[in-house]
């Protein structure tokens, strides 16, 4: 819908997300993850979402644990 990262790289699934109570903690976490290599990111996703289910389509079930 909007030009940006997701459209440029044809991303269509949300497979990982975190919940934070503080915007500064969320920004810090996002910056940390951006520095990780791809293998570490894949391992993180597969630890909590091994089937790579679309969290948006399923109403973010992993956040309700």
N, C-alpha and C positions, 0 to 999 in steps of 0.2 A: 504493500500500500504506500509506504513512504520510502523514498530512496535512503539508503544507509547500508550498514554492515550486513544485515540479514538479507536484504535484497541483492546486494552485490555478490554474496557468496551462496545464494540460493538456499538459505537455511529456512527450514519449515517446521522444526520440532524443538520443543523445550524439554531437554533431558536432565537438566540439573538446575537447582535453585536453592538458595539459603534464605532463612528468615532471620532478620536482625531487628533488635529493638531500638537501635541507635544508628542514625545515618552515617556517622563517622566510622562506626564499626563496619558497616556495609561497604563503604568506600575503601577502607583498609583491606578488607577481605578481597574485594574485587581487584585491587592493585596487586595483591599477593598472588592471586590465581593467574593474572596476566603474565607474571614472570615464570610460571611453571612451564616445564616442557610438555609436549603433547601426550607422552606416555603417562605422566603423572595425572593429567587431567582425565584421560580415559579411565585410569584405575579408580579415580575418585567417583566418576559417573557410574562405573560398573559395580562399585561397592554398594551404592544405594539404589541404583536403577539398572540391574544387570540386563534387562531386556530392552533397554533404551526406549521405554514407553514415553509417549508424548504427555508430559505433565500438564500442559495447558488443556488438552482435550479431556483429561481425566480429573480436572478440578484440583490439581496440586495435592494428590493424596500423600505424598512423602512429607509434606509440611505438617500433616495432622497427627503424626506419630506421637 
